[in-house]
Amino acid sequence: MKVFFTVLFLGLINFSATAQEFKFEEETINYGKIDKGSNGERIFVFTNVGDQPIIIKKIQSSCGCTVPKKPEKPVMPGEKGEIKVSYATNRVGGFSKSITIYSNAKNPTKVLRIKGLVNKGISLEKEKSILTDS
């Protein structure tokens, strides 16, 4: 019986020593103040800092106005990966949304956030293009 627990204990130590792990450059993206209808796509960049491939199984957003896109292939150790997030900027007002990542990492769930404020006015750049196109 002691041999069984010793083997089990050593197996757990070995498993934790070869765990997958990722590190995000930023865990919250602040859109700041953006105009209604502007580009709502942003990218979360991460690095696989473990010694095994990271496989993102699925990503779930807190509402339908936020659409995440996961990497299609495993991210190898030392490589960078991207998670694209598109927010529907046709909704005026402040927003704060979460994106939950499910993976094979040591901590299998990770929550990222986006926030910002969508203005209803048009920007000076849009006004300039309207005036010069006439």
FENUR-V147239 format. One record per run of one state. SS is the DSSP state (A for helix, B for strand, O for the rest). FROM is the first residue (numbers start at 1). TO is the last residue. If there is no record, write none. Layout:
ss | from | to
SS | FROM | TO
SS | FROM | TO
//
This chain:
ss | from | to
O | 1 | 1
A | 2 | 17
O | 18 | 21
B | 22 | 24
O | 25 | 27
B | 28 | 35
O | 36 | 40
B | 41 | 48
O | 49 | 53
B | 54 | 54
O | 55 | 55
B | 56 | 61
O | 62 | 65
B | 66 | 69
O | 70 | 74
B | 75 | 75
O | 76 | 79
B | 80 | 87
O | 88 | 92
B | 93 | 103
O | 104 | 108
B | 109 | 119
O | 120 | 123
A | 124 | 133
O | 134 | 134
//
